[in-house]
């Protein structure tokens, strides 16, 4: 009983001073103990049901040293079975280099092509959307891919691993979340009305609601808006099945910069500010966004 009281006191104290997820991380470390990787793999064995692994990832912070491994499993790049990881990644590498070689032969890429553009061309060829000519202008969906690729490139050192993460992440957005993403602006307005009706009225009076940076927020999943440390925590939730977290990050940005937004009297100025928000407190914004998400949607038992 005393141990429970001490643990509860620590939890409240950590929350008060801003260290969220400390108890969850401690619990995870207990699971991992000395042989951290081995224990984490054992944990995967318990989560052969991917739905349960998604729920775990939504409920608890992912330690940075395991984040990419979790993403690769959840995005279907590798299976949950650790014994198969090396073989599957070998096939992934061979597939990458085969397509890479084909693109060089048809002169869509060369030694000077930026890495993210290489990723784009491989993805286009793999998905049957490679344009007839390398000089053709990029489509809006290509710009989204490049934005996500640039952000992922900062998180992942290995280029082949990075490509598969970007490609599978974009595929997930375009398949599993396609219909939901279209509804997010409307859902944002609904929650903003609940949280701060005055701010909503100001945005409507300025005709700004329809001009908010929805593509940056929802299609690009805040790539190019949030710094790496904050963006990773948002993408943890998206990768594990919740695109709705994007609404609450956007909502918390609006609430955090309420006074600045109210001081602006045109849609153009508001949009310009929101596209280039200050980067010094984004971790706090994401923490509050997760709290809002849980307040309105509950603690995830399944993907939300």
ZASE-15411 format. One record per residue: residue number from 1; residue in one letter; x, y, z of N, C-alpha, C in turn. Coordinates in nm, 3 decimals. Layout:
REM residues N
 resi resn   neast  nnorth     nup  caeast canorth    caup   ceast  cnorth     cup
  NUM    a       X       Y       Z       X       Y       Z       X       Y       Z
...
//
This chain:
REM residues 304
 resi resn   neast  nnorth     nup  caeast canorth    caup   ceast  cnorth     cup
    1    x   0.084  -0.120   0.000   0.000   0.000   0.000   0.087   0.125   0.000
    2    x   0.193   0.119   0.086   0.284   0.233   0.093   0.353   0.254  -0.040
    3    x   0.390   0.142  -0.106   0.455   0.153  -0.236   0.364   0.219  -0.338
    4    x   0.234   0.184  -0.337   0.138   0.245  -0.428   0.125   0.393  -0.402
    5    x   0.121   0.432  -0.273   0.108   0.574  -0.238   0.229   0.652  -0.285
    6    x   0.348   0.591  -0.263   0.472   0.658  -0.305   0.474   0.674  -0.457
    7    x   0.432   0.568  -0.530   0.430   0.574  -0.675   0.332   0.680  -0.723
    8    x   0.214   0.686  -0.661   0.113   0.785  -0.700   0.162   0.926  -0.673
    9    x   0.232   0.945  -0.559   0.288   1.077  -0.528   0.389   1.118  -0.634
   10    x   0.476   1.023  -0.671   0.576   1.052  -0.774   0.509   1.090  -0.905
   11    x   0.404   1.017  -0.940   0.335   1.045  -1.067   0.281   1.186  -1.068
   12    x   0.215   1.225  -0.959   0.157   1.360  -0.950   0.268   1.465  -0.953
   13    x   0.376   1.438  -0.880   0.487   1.534  -0.875   0.548   1.552  -1.013
   14    x   0.576   1.441  -1.081   0.635   1.449  -1.215   0.545   1.527  -1.309
   15    x   0.413   1.504  -1.301   0.319   1.577  -1.386   0.325   1.726  -1.357
   16    x   0.334   1.763  -1.228   0.336   1.903  -1.188   0.456   1.977  -1.244
   17    x   0.572   1.910  -1.245   0.693   1.977  -1.291   0.719   1.956  -1.439
   18    x   0.623   1.890  -1.506   0.630   1.884  -1.651   0.694   1.761  -1.710
   19    x   0.728   1.660  -1.625   0.789   1.538  -1.678   0.680   1.434  -1.699
   20    x   0.620   1.439  -1.817   0.511   1.347  -1.846   0.566   1.213  -1.892
   21    x   0.494   1.107  -1.858   0.531   0.974  -1.906   0.643   0.908  -1.829
   22    x   0.684   0.967  -1.713   0.796   0.910  -1.639   0.760   0.771  -1.587
   23    x   0.639   0.757  -1.531   0.600   0.627  -1.477   0.587   0.523  -1.588
   24    x   0.534   0.567  -1.705   0.522   0.474  -1.816   0.660   0.427  -1.861
   25    x   0.755   0.523  -1.869   0.890   0.488  -1.913   0.955   0.395  -1.812
   26    x   0.932   0.422  -1.682   0.989   0.335  -1.579   0.933   0.195  -1.591
   27    x   0.801   0.184  -1.617   0.740   0.053  -1.633   0.800  -0.021  -1.752
   28    x   0.824   0.053  -1.860   0.883  -0.007  -1.978   1.025  -0.055  -1.949
   29    x   1.100   0.024  -1.872   1.237  -0.015  -1.839   1.238  -0.140  -1.751
   30    x   1.137  -0.156  -1.667   1.128  -0.277  -1.586   1.110  -0.397  -1.677
   31    x   1.027  -0.379  -1.781   1.007  -0.486  -1.877   1.137  -0.519  -1.950
   32    x   1.211  -0.415  -1.983   1.332  -0.436  -2.062   1.447  -0.489  -1.976
   33    x   1.457  -0.437  -1.849   1.562  -0.477  -1.755   1.700  -0.470  -1.819
   34    x   1.781  -0.572  -1.798   1.920  -0.566  -1.844   1.932  -0.586  -1.994
   35    x   1.873  -0.693  -2.044   1.882  -0.722  -2.187   1.771  -0.646  -2.257
   36    x   1.795  -0.517  -2.279   1.687  -0.429  -2.325   1.630  -0.473  -2.460
   37    x   1.714  -0.494  -2.556   1.665  -0.530  -2.687   1.593  -0.665  -2.683
   38    x   1.652  -0.760  -2.612   1.590  -0.891  -2.602   1.454  -0.885  -2.536
   39    x   1.444  -0.804  -2.429   1.315  -0.792  -2.361   1.213  -0.723  -2.449
   40    x   1.260  -0.622  -2.526   1.167  -0.552  -2.616   1.116  -0.646  -2.723
   41    x   1.205  -0.733  -2.773   1.164  -0.832  -2.873   1.065  -0.929  -2.810
   42    x   1.090  -0.964  -2.684   0.995  -1.051  -2.614   0.860  -0.983  -2.601
   43    x   0.863  -0.852  -2.580   0.739  -0.777  -2.572   0.665  -0.784  -2.705
   44    x   0.739  -0.775  -2.815   0.678  -0.790  -2.948   0.608  -0.925  -2.959
   45    x   0.672  -1.028  -2.903   0.613  -1.162  -2.911   0.476  -1.166  -2.847
   46    x   0.459  -1.083  -2.744   0.328  -1.074  -2.680   0.230  -0.996  -2.766
   47    x   0.282  -0.916  -2.859   0.198  -0.827  -2.938   0.195  -0.869  -3.085
   48    x   0.189  -0.999  -3.108   0.175  -1.045  -3.245   0.044  -0.995  -3.302
   49    x  -0.051  -0.967  -3.216  -0.172  -0.896  -3.256  -0.133  -0.749  -3.271
   50    x  -0.122  -0.701  -3.396  -0.074  -0.566  -3.423  -0.165  -0.462  -3.359
   51    x  -0.293  -0.493  -3.347  -0.386  -0.399  -3.285  -0.344  -0.369  -3.141
   52    x  -0.298  -0.471  -3.070  -0.254  -0.451  -2.932  -0.126  -0.369  -2.928
   53    x  -0.036  -0.392  -3.024   0.087  -0.314  -3.029   0.056  -0.168  -3.061
   54    x  -0.042  -0.145  -3.148  -0.085  -0.008  -3.178  -0.137   0.061  -3.052
   55    x  -0.219  -0.010  -2.978  -0.276   0.046  -2.855  -0.166   0.077  -2.755
   56    x  -0.071  -0.012  -2.741   0.042   0.010  -2.651   0.118   0.137  -2.690
   57    x   0.141   0.153  -2.820   0.217   0.269  -2.869   0.141   0.399  -2.849
   58    x   0.009   0.392  -2.852  -0.070   0.512  -2.830  -0.078   0.549  -2.683
   59    x  -0.072   0.451  -2.597  -0.088   0.477  -2.454   0.041   0.520  -2.386
   60    x   0.155   0.474  -2.438   0.282   0.500  -2.371   0.381   0.570  -2.463
   61    x   0.469   0.653  -2.405   0.573   0.716  -2.487   0.670   0.610  -2.540
   62    x   0.713   0.626  -2.664   0.810   0.532  -2.721   0.952   0.582  -2.694
   63    x   1.035   0.503  -2.628   1.176   0.543  -2.611   1.241   0.560  -2.748
   64    x   1.323   0.662  -2.761   1.382   0.694  -2.891   1.464   0.579  -2.948
   65    x   1.528   0.499  -2.861   1.613   0.392  -2.910   1.534   0.278  -2.974
   66    x   1.403   0.272  -2.949   1.321   0.167  -3.007   1.218   0.221  -3.108
   67    x   1.212   0.352  -3.123   1.106   0.413  -3.204   1.104   0.359  -3.347
   68    x   1.218   0.360  -3.414   1.222   0.319  -3.554   1.185   0.172  -3.569
   69    x   1.229   0.089  -3.475   1.193  -0.052  -3.478   1.042  -0.070  -3.468
   70    x   0.979   0.005  -3.377   0.834  -0.002  -3.361   0.763   0.045  -3.488
   71    x   0.808   0.157  -3.542   0.746   0.210  -3.665   0.755   0.108  -3.777
   72    x   0.871   0.044  -3.792   0.888  -0.052  -3.901   0.792  -0.170  -3.887
   73    x   0.767  -0.213  -3.765   0.672  -0.322  -3.743   0.530  -0.275  -3.772
   74    x   0.493  -0.159  -3.716   0.355  -0.111  -3.731   0.322  -0.075  -3.876
   75    x   0.421  -0.031  -3.951   0.397   0.006  -4.091   0.410  -0.114  -4.186
   76    x   0.440  -0.231  -4.130   0.446  -0.351  -4.212   0.574  -0.368  -4.291
   77    x   0.677  -0.292  -4.256   0.805  -0.303  -4.326   0.874  -0.433  -4.287
   78    x   0.864  -0.468  -4.161   0.916  -0.596  -4.111   0.806  -0.661  -4.028
   79    x   0.811  -0.793  -4.013   0.711  -0.862  -3.930   0.746  -0.848  -3.782
   80    x   0.651  -0.877  -3.694   0.681  -0.870  -3.550   0.787  -0.971  -3.507
   81    x   0.801  -1.082  -3.580   0.896  -1.187  -3.542   1.039  -1.141  -3.565
   82    x   1.116  -1.129  -3.460   1.253  -1.079  -3.470   1.340  -1.167  -3.560
   83    x   1.313  -1.297  -3.558   1.396  -1.389  -3.636   1.392  -1.358  -3.785
   84    x   1.285  -1.292  -3.831   1.269  -1.265  -3.974   1.319  -1.127  -4.015
   85    x   1.357  -1.042  -3.920   1.390  -0.903  -3.951   1.504  -0.891  -4.051
   86    x   1.614  -0.961  -4.027   1.732  -0.947  -4.114   1.700  -0.992  -4.256
   87    x   1.630  -1.103  -4.270   1.598  -1.155  -4.403   1.504  -1.061  -4.478
   88    x   1.402  -1.013  -4.408   1.305  -0.923  -4.473   1.373  -0.793  -4.515
   89    x   1.458  -0.738  -4.429   1.528  -0.614  -4.465   1.626  -0.637  -4.579
   90    x   1.680  -0.758  -4.591   1.766  -0.791  -4.706   1.685  -0.782  -4.835
   91    x   1.564  -0.836  -4.832   1.477  -0.827  -4.950   1.439  -0.683  -4.979
   92    x   1.413  -0.606  -4.874   1.379  -0.464  -4.891   1.495  -0.389  -4.957
   93    x   1.616  -0.419  -4.915   1.735  -0.355  -4.973   1.751  -0.391  -5.121
   94    x   1.732  -0.518  -5.152   1.743  -0.561  -5.292   1.638  -0.493  -5.379
   95    x   1.517  -0.484  -5.327   1.410  -0.418  -5.402   1.443  -0.272  -5.425
   96    x   1.493  -0.205  -5.323   1.531  -0.064  -5.332   1.636  -0.044  -5.442
   97    x   1.742  -0.126  -5.438   1.851  -0.107  -5.534   1.811  -0.147  -5.675
   98    x   1.721  -0.242  -5.689   1.671  -0.279  -5.823   1.598  -0.161  -5.886
   99    x   1.509  -0.098  -5.810   1.434   0.016  -5.863   1.527   0.135  -5.883
  100    x   1.620   0.154  -5.791   1.718   0.261  -5.802   1.796   0.248  -5.932
  101    x   1.840   0.126  -5.963   1.915   0.101  -6.087   1.829   0.131  -6.210
  102    x   1.703   0.089  -6.206   1.614   0.113  -6.320   1.596   0.263  -6.344
  103    x   1.585   0.341  -6.239   1.567   0.485  -6.253   1.693   0.552  -6.309
  104    x   1.809   0.499  -6.274   1.933   0.552  -6.332   1.940   0.521  -6.482
  105    x   1.898   0.402  -6.517   1.902   0.362  -6.658   1.814   0.452  -6.744
  106    x   1.696   0.485  -6.694   1.604   0.571  -6.770   1.629   0.720  -6.741
  107    x   1.735   0.749  -6.667   1.784   0.884  -6.642   1.685   0.973  -6.567
  108    x   1.615   0.911  -6.472   1.529   0.990  -6.383   1.605   1.035  -6.259
  109    x   1.714   0.966  -6.227   1.799   1.006  -6.116   1.944   0.993  -6.159
  110    x   2.032   1.066  -6.089   2.176   1.055  -6.112   2.248   1.084  -5.981
  111    x   2.378   1.094  -5.984   2.457   1.112  -5.861   2.426   1.243  -5.790
  112    x   2.375   1.342  -5.861   2.347   1.472  -5.799   2.202   1.488  -5.754
  113    x   2.120   1.386  -5.775   1.980   1.394  -5.734   1.971   1.393  -5.581
  114    x   1.904   1.491  -5.520   1.887   1.490  -5.374   1.821   1.360  -5.327
  115    x   1.862   1.315  -5.210   1.815   1.186  -5.159   1.663   1.178  -5.153
  116    x   1.597   1.285  -5.108   1.451   1.280  -5.096   1.384   1.271  -5.233
  117    x   1.447   1.328  -5.335   1.393   1.317  -5.470   1.411   1.176  -5.525
  118    x   1.522   1.112  -5.484   1.540   0.971  -5.519   1.428   0.888  -5.458
  119    x   1.400   0.915  -5.330   1.289   0.844  -5.263   1.159   0.863  -5.340
  120    x   1.133   0.986  -5.382   1.008   1.015  -5.452   0.999   0.936  -5.582
  121    x   1.107   0.934  -5.660   1.104   0.862  -5.788   1.086   0.712  -5.767
  122    x   1.151   0.657  -5.664   1.133   0.514  -5.635   0.989   0.486  -5.597
  123    x   0.934   0.573  -5.514   0.794   0.557  -5.472   0.700   0.568  -5.590
  124    x   0.725   0.664  -5.677   0.640   0.681  -5.796   0.645   0.556  -5.885
  125    x   0.764   0.505  -5.908   0.777   0.387  -5.993   0.712   0.265  -5.928
  126    x   0.731   0.251  -5.799   0.671   0.138  -5.726   0.519   0.144  -5.728
  127    x   0.463   0.265  -5.724   0.317   0.280  -5.719   0.255   0.303  -5.856
  128    x   0.336   0.295  -5.962   0.284   0.313  -6.097   0.249   0.455  -6.133
  129    x   0.313   0.552  -6.067   0.281   0.693  -6.091   0.400   0.774  -6.141
  130    x   0.500   0.706  -6.193   0.615   0.778  -6.246   0.573   0.854  -6.371
  131    x   0.600   0.986  -6.376   0.560   1.064  -6.494   0.638   1.021  -6.618
  132    x   0.587   1.059  -6.733   0.653   1.020  -6.858   0.786   1.092  -6.878
  133    x   0.796   1.208  -6.819   0.917   1.288  -6.839   0.963   1.343  -6.705
  134    x   1.094   1.340  -6.682   1.148   1.387  -6.555   1.122   1.536  -6.534
  135    x   1.096   1.609  -6.643   1.075   1.753  -6.634   0.932   1.791  -6.597
  136    x   0.842   1.693  -6.593   0.703   1.724  -6.558   0.696   1.784  -6.417
  137    x   0.609   1.884  -6.396   0.598   1.945  -6.262   0.545   1.845  -6.160
  138    x   0.581   1.870  -6.035   0.536   1.782  -5.927   0.388   1.802  -5.898
  139    x   0.321   1.694  -5.865   0.181   1.700  -5.822   0.177   1.736  -5.673
  140    x   0.061   1.786  -5.624   0.050   1.817  -5.480   0.086   1.699  -5.391
  141    x   0.049   1.578  -5.430   0.081   1.460  -5.349   0.232   1.435  -5.345
  142    x   0.302   1.477  -5.451   0.448   1.465  -5.452   0.511   1.562  -5.353
  143    x   0.455   1.681  -5.342   0.505   1.781  -5.247   0.485   1.731  -5.104
  144    x   0.373   1.664  -5.080   0.349   1.605  -4.948   0.454   1.498  -4.918
  145    x   0.479   1.412  -5.015   0.579   1.306  -4.998   0.715   1.365  -4.966
  146    x   0.756   1.468  -5.038   0.888   1.529  -5.017   0.898   1.592  -4.879
  147    x   0.791   1.656  -4.833   0.792   1.719  -4.701   0.811   1.614  -4.592
  148    x   0.738   1.503  -4.604   0.750   1.395  -4.506   0.888   1.331  -4.516
  149    x   0.939   1.316  -4.638   1.071   1.256  -4.658   1.181   1.342  -4.596
  150    x   1.171   1.473  -4.611   1.272   1.562  -4.554   1.272   1.553  -4.402
  151    x   1.153   1.543  -4.343   1.145   1.531  -4.197   1.198   1.395  -4.152
  152    x   1.161   1.289  -4.223   1.206   1.155  -4.186   1.356   1.141  -4.201
  153    x   1.413   1.209  -4.300   1.557   1.202  -4.324   1.637   1.254  -4.205
  154    x   1.578   1.347  -4.129   1.644   1.399  -4.010   1.638   1.300  -3.894
  155    x   1.545   1.206  -3.901   1.527   1.109  -3.792   1.600   0.978  -3.814
  156    x   1.621   0.943  -3.941   1.671   0.809  -3.975   1.800   0.822  -4.057
  157    x   1.906   0.758  -4.012   2.035   0.770  -4.080   2.044   0.684  -4.206
  158    x   1.998   0.561  -4.197   2.010   0.470  -4.309   1.913   0.507  -4.421
  159    x   1.961   0.536  -4.543   1.871   0.584  -4.650   1.768   0.481  -4.694
  160    x   1.804   0.353  -4.696   1.708   0.250  -4.738   1.598   0.236  -4.634
  161    x   1.636   0.233  -4.509   1.540   0.228  -4.399   1.449   0.351  -4.404
  162    x   1.510   0.466  -4.430   1.435   0.590  -4.438   1.333   0.585  -4.551
  163    x   1.375   0.536  -4.668   1.282   0.528  -4.782   1.160   0.444  -4.747
  164    x   1.183   0.327  -4.690   1.069   0.239  -4.661   0.976   0.299  -4.556
  165    x   1.032   0.368  -4.459   0.948   0.434  -4.359   0.863   0.543  -4.423
  166    x   0.923   0.624  -4.509   0.848   0.731  -4.576   0.741   0.672  -4.666
  167    x   0.779   0.576  -4.749   0.686   0.519  -4.845   0.567   0.452  -4.777
  168    x   0.595   0.373  -4.674   0.487   0.303  -4.604   0.402   0.398  -4.521
  169    x   0.464   0.502  -4.465   0.390   0.603  -4.390   0.293   0.676  -4.483
  170    x   0.342   0.717  -4.600   0.256   0.787  -4.697   0.146   0.693  -4.747
  171    x   0.180   0.568  -4.772   0.079   0.472  -4.816  -0.030   0.454  -4.711
  172    x   0.011   0.454  -4.584  -0.088   0.442  -4.477  -0.182   0.562  -4.475
  173    x  -0.125   0.682  -4.493  -0.208   0.803  -4.496  -0.306   0.799  -4.612
  174    x  -0.260   0.748  -4.727  -0.343   0.749  -4.848  -0.444   0.635  -4.853
  175    x  -0.428   0.539  -4.766  -0.522   0.427  -4.767  -0.607   0.426  -4.640
  176    x  -0.545   0.396  -4.530  -0.619   0.384  -4.403  -0.683   0.514  -4.359
  177    x  -0.613   0.628  -4.379  -0.660   0.755  -4.325  -0.715   0.852  -4.430
  178    x  -0.725   0.809  -4.555  -0.762   0.901  -4.663  -0.893   0.973  -4.635
  179    x  -0.997   0.899  -4.603  -1.128   0.961  -4.578  -1.128   1.043  -4.450
  180    x  -1.060   0.993  -4.347  -1.056   1.064  -4.219  -0.985   1.198  -4.230
  181    x  -0.876   1.202  -4.307  -0.799   1.326  -4.321  -0.884   1.438  -4.380
  182    x  -0.975   1.404  -4.468  -1.060   1.504  -4.530  -1.157   1.567  -4.430
  183    x  -1.186   1.495  -4.323  -1.281   1.543  -4.222  -1.215   1.624  -4.111
  184    x  -1.082   1.623  -4.105  -1.014   1.685  -3.991  -1.037   1.835  -3.977
  185    x  -1.043   1.915  -4.085  -1.073   2.059  -4.067  -1.207   2.082  -3.997
  186    x  -1.307   2.006  -4.036  -1.439   2.020  -3.973  -1.434   1.978  -3.826
  187    x  -1.363   1.870  -3.798  -1.350   1.823  -3.659  -1.274   1.925  -3.575
  188    x  -1.173   1.988  -3.633  -1.097   2.092  -3.563  -1.190   2.206  -3.523
  189    x  -1.274   2.248  -3.613  -1.368   2.358  -3.582  -1.461   2.319  -3.468
  190    x  -1.506   2.194  -3.466  -1.596   2.148  -3.360  -1.528   2.154  -3.223
  191    x  -1.404   2.107  -3.216  -1.334   2.107  -3.087  -1.290   2.248  -3.047
  192    x  -1.258   2.331  -3.143  -1.222   2.470  -3.111  -1.343   2.542  -3.053
  193    x  -1.460   2.511  -3.103  -1.583   2.570  -3.051  -1.604   2.532  -2.904
  194    x  -1.564   2.409  -2.871  -1.576   2.362  -2.732  -1.471   2.428  -2.643
  195    x  -1.349   2.435  -2.691  -1.237   2.481  -2.609  -1.229   2.634  -2.599
  196    x  -1.259   2.705  -2.708  -1.247   2.851  -2.707  -1.332   2.911  -2.818
  197    x  -1.458   2.935  -2.786  -1.552   2.987  -2.885  -1.513   3.127  -2.932
  198    x  -1.454   3.206  -2.841  -1.416   3.342  -2.878  -1.309   3.340  -2.989
  199    x  -1.213   3.251  -2.975  -1.108   3.239  -3.076  -1.166   3.193  -3.209
  200    x  -1.259   3.100  -3.203  -1.325   3.053  -3.326  -1.398   3.167  -3.394
  201    x  -1.470   3.249  -3.318  -1.544   3.360  -3.375  -1.450   3.461  -3.441
  202    x  -1.333   3.482  -3.379  -1.235   3.574  -3.439  -1.184   3.520  -3.572
  203    x  -1.154   3.391  -3.576  -1.105   3.330  -3.700  -1.211   3.337  -3.810
  204    x  -1.336   3.318  -3.772  -1.444   3.327  -3.870  -1.464   3.470  -3.917
  205    x  -1.454   3.566  -3.824  -1.471   3.707  -3.860  -1.363   3.753  -3.957
  206    x  -1.245   3.692  -3.946  -1.134   3.725  -4.038  -1.137   3.639  -4.163
  207    x  -1.237   3.552  -4.175  -1.246   3.457  -4.287  -1.122   3.369  -4.294
  208    x  -1.070   3.333  -4.176  -0.945   3.257  -4.170  -0.965   3.107  -4.156
  209    x  -1.083   3.062  -4.112  -1.102   2.920  -4.088  -1.078   2.835  -4.212
  210    x  -1.119   2.887  -4.326  -1.103   2.810  -4.450  -0.961   2.821  -4.506
  211    x  -0.880   2.911  -4.447  -0.746   2.936  -4.500  -0.635   2.894  -4.404
  212    x  -0.671   2.824  -4.299  -0.568   2.773  -4.207  -0.479   2.673  -4.283
  213    x  -0.356   2.653  -4.238  -0.262   2.566  -4.312  -0.294   2.418  -4.296
  214    x  -0.412   2.379  -4.347  -0.457   2.241  -4.330  -0.365   2.141  -4.401
  215    x  -0.312   2.177  -4.517  -0.221   2.085  -4.586  -0.097   2.058  -4.503
  216    x  -0.041   2.163  -4.446   0.077   2.150  -4.361   0.045   2.067  -4.238
  217    x  -0.069   2.089  -4.177  -0.106   2.022  -4.054  -0.149   1.878  -4.077
  218    x  -0.238   1.857  -4.173  -0.304   1.728  -4.185  -0.248   1.640  -4.298
  219    x  -0.221   1.696  -4.416  -0.166   1.614  -4.524  -0.018   1.584  -4.500
  220    x   0.057   1.686  -4.455   0.200   1.667  -4.428   0.227   1.624  -4.285
  221    x   0.121   1.614  -4.205   0.133   1.567  -4.065   0.235   1.649  -3.987
  222    x   0.235   1.781  -4.008   0.320   1.878  -3.939   0.467   1.869  -3.979
  223    x   0.499   1.793  -4.084   0.636   1.795  -4.136   0.665   1.934  -4.192
  224    x   0.775   1.995  -4.146   0.806   2.131  -4.186   0.745   2.235  -4.096
  225    x   0.670   2.189  -3.995   0.607   2.281  -3.899   0.666   2.262  -3.760
  226    x   0.683   2.135  -3.718   0.736   2.104  -3.585   0.879   2.052  -3.597
  227    x   0.963   2.081  -3.499   1.099   2.025  -3.499   1.096   1.875  -3.472
  228    x   1.207   1.811  -3.497   1.215   1.665  -3.493   1.164   1.603  -3.363
  229    x   1.207   1.655  -3.249   1.172   1.595  -3.121   1.021   1.596  -3.097
  230    x   0.955   1.703  -3.139   0.810   1.712  -3.122   0.738   1.630  -3.228
  231    x   0.788   1.635  -3.350   0.723   1.566  -3.461   0.723   1.415  -3.440
  232    x   0.830   1.361  -3.385   0.838   1.217  -3.360   0.725   1.171  -3.270
  233    x   0.694   1.249  -3.168   0.590   1.210  -3.073   0.452   1.214  -3.137
  234    x   0.432   1.307  -3.229   0.305   1.312  -3.301   0.294   1.193  -3.396
  235    x   0.403   1.165  -3.467   0.401   1.054  -3.562   0.390   0.919  -3.494
  236    x   0.435   0.908  -3.367   0.412   0.784  -3.291   0.264   0.748  -3.293
  237    x   0.180   0.848  -3.272   0.036   0.825  -3.264  -0.023   0.799  -3.403
  238    x   0.026   0.871  -3.503  -0.025   0.852  -3.639   0.012   0.713  -3.691
  239    x   0.137   0.675  -3.673   0.184   0.544  -3.719   0.106   0.432  -3.651
  240    x   0.072   0.452  -3.525  -0.001   0.348  -3.451  -0.151   0.355  -3.471
  241    x  -0.196   0.442  -3.562  -0.337   0.435  -3.603  -0.424   0.555  -3.579
  242    x  -0.374   0.659  -3.514  -0.459   0.773  -3.482  -0.422   0.897  -3.563
  243    x  -0.499   0.926  -3.667  -0.477   1.052  -3.738  -0.548   1.167  -3.665
  244    x  -0.634   1.133  -3.571  -0.709   1.236  -3.499  -0.619   1.318  -3.407
  245    x  -0.504   1.263  -3.369  -0.410   1.339  -3.288  -0.370   1.467  -3.360
  246    x  -0.371   1.467  -3.493  -0.335   1.585  -3.571  -0.428   1.701  -3.541
  247    x  -0.556   1.671  -3.519  -0.654   1.774  -3.485  -0.615   1.842  -3.356
  248    x  -0.575   1.764  -3.257  -0.548   1.820  -3.125  -0.415   1.894  -3.120
  249    x  -0.321   1.855  -3.205  -0.198   1.934  -3.215  -0.231   2.070  -3.277
  250    x  -0.312   2.069  -3.383  -0.354   2.196  -3.445  -0.434   2.281  -3.346
  251    x  -0.521   2.215  -3.272  -0.603   2.285  -3.172  -0.515   2.349  -3.065
  252    x  -0.417   2.275  -3.016  -0.331   2.329  -2.911  -0.242   2.442  -2.964
  253    x  -0.203   2.435  -3.090  -0.128   2.546  -3.150  -0.214   2.672  -3.149
  254    x  -0.339   2.659  -3.188  -0.430   2.774  -3.189  -0.450   2.829  -3.047
  255    x  -0.466   2.740  -2.951  -0.489   2.784  -2.812  -0.363   2.847  -2.753
  256    x  -0.249   2.789  -2.783  -0.123   2.840  -2.728  -0.094   2.982  -2.779
  257    x  -0.122   3.006  -2.905  -0.091   3.136  -2.966  -0.217   3.221  -2.984
  258    x  -0.312   3.200  -2.895  -0.440   3.271  -2.903  -0.424   3.422  -2.907
  259    x  -0.346   3.477  -2.814  -0.333   3.622  -2.806  -0.269   3.679  -2.933
  260    x  -0.169   3.611  -2.984  -0.106   3.654  -3.108  -0.205   3.651  -3.224
  261    x  -0.284   3.544  -3.231  -0.381   3.530  -3.341  -0.489   3.636  -3.333
  262    x  -0.537   3.664  -3.213  -0.642   3.764  -3.196  -0.591   3.903  -3.232
  263    x  -0.461   3.924  -3.214  -0.403   4.055  -3.249  -0.390   4.073  -3.400
  264    x  -0.402   3.965  -3.476  -0.393   3.973  -3.621  -0.533   3.984  -3.679
  265    x  -0.549   4.069  -3.780  -0.683   4.097  -3.830  -0.707   4.057  -3.975
  266    x  -0.621   3.971  -4.029  -0.645   3.924  -4.166  -0.611   3.777  -4.176
  267    x  -0.680   3.707  -4.264  -0.658   3.564  -4.281  -0.516   3.536  -4.327
  268    x  -0.465   3.622  -4.414  -0.330   3.602  -4.468  -0.224   3.610  -4.359
  269    x  -0.237   3.708  -4.270  -0.140   3.723  -4.161  -0.148   3.606  -4.063
  270    x  -0.269   3.563  -4.034  -0.288   3.451  -3.942  -0.227   3.324  -4.000
  271    x  -0.255   3.298  -4.126  -0.200   3.179  -4.192  -0.048   3.183  -4.197
  272    x   0.006   3.299  -4.231   0.151   3.313  -4.239   0.216   3.286  -4.103
  273    x   0.154   3.337  -3.997   0.208   3.313  -3.863   0.202   3.164  -3.828
  274    x   0.089   3.099  -3.857   0.071   2.958  -3.820   0.161   2.865  -3.902
  275    x   0.201   2.909  -4.019   0.292   2.829  -4.100   0.436   2.838  -4.049
  276    x   0.461   2.936  -3.962   0.598   2.958  -3.912   0.596   2.985  -3.762
  277    x   0.535   2.894  -3.687   0.521   2.917  -3.543   0.658   2.910  -3.475
  278    x   0.674   2.980  -3.361   0.799   2.970  -3.285   0.827   2.825  -3.245
  279    x   0.955   2.789  -3.244   0.993   2.649  -3.222   1.037   2.620  -3.079
  280    x   1.031   2.719  -2.991   1.091   2.702  -2.859   1.005   2.624  -2.759
  281    x   0.875   2.612  -2.784   0.791   2.542  -2.685   0.702   2.436  -2.749
  282    x   0.747   2.380  -2.860   0.664   2.282  -2.930   0.648   2.151  -2.854
  283    x   0.748   2.114  -2.773   0.733   1.992  -2.693   0.617   2.006  -2.595
  284    x   0.605   2.123  -2.534   0.494   2.147  -2.442   0.361   2.146  -2.517
  285    x   0.360   2.201  -2.638   0.238   2.202  -2.719   0.193   2.059  -2.748
  286    x   0.288   1.972  -2.785   0.253   1.833  -2.815   0.204   1.761  -2.689
  287    x   0.267   1.786  -2.575   0.222   1.723  -2.450   0.079   1.764  -2.417
  288    x   0.048   1.892  -2.432  -0.088   1.940  -2.406  -0.186   1.885  -2.509
  289    x  -0.140   1.869  -2.633  -0.225   1.813  -2.738  -0.263   1.669  -2.706
  290    x  -0.166   1.592  -2.656  -0.194   1.454  -2.618  -0.294   1.451  -2.503
  291    x  -0.280   1.543  -2.408  -0.377   1.552  -2.298  -0.517   1.582  -2.351
  292    x  -0.527   1.676  -2.444  -0.657   1.710  -2.504  -0.715   1.589  -2.578
  293    x  -0.631   1.521  -2.650  -0.672   1.402  -2.726  -0.732   1.298  -2.632
  294    x  -0.664   1.276  -2.520  -0.713   1.177  -2.424  -0.839   1.226  -2.352
  295    x  -0.845   1.357  -2.327  -0.964   1.413  -2.261  -1.088   1.394  -2.347
  296    x  -1.077   1.422  -2.476  -1.192   1.416  -2.565  -1.218   1.277  -2.622
  297    x  -1.113   1.197  -2.635  -1.129   1.065  -2.700  -1.112   0.949  -2.603
  298    x  -1.063   0.978  -2.482  -1.043   0.871  -2.384  -0.908   0.805  -2.403
  299    x  -0.866   0.728  -2.303  -0.743   0.651  -2.313  -0.763   0.542  -2.416
  300    x  -0.679   0.536  -2.519  -0.703   0.443  -2.629  -0.707   0.298  -2.583
  301    x  -0.814   0.231  -2.622  -0.822   0.086  -2.605  -0.802   0.021  -2.741
  302    x  -0.831   0.100  -2.846  -0.807   0.059  -2.984  -0.761   0.183  -3.057
  303    x  -0.729   0.169  -3.185  -0.686   0.286  -3.264  -0.798   0.387  -3.270
  304    x  -0.763   0.517  -3.246  -0.864   0.623  -3.241  -0.836   0.724  -3.351
//
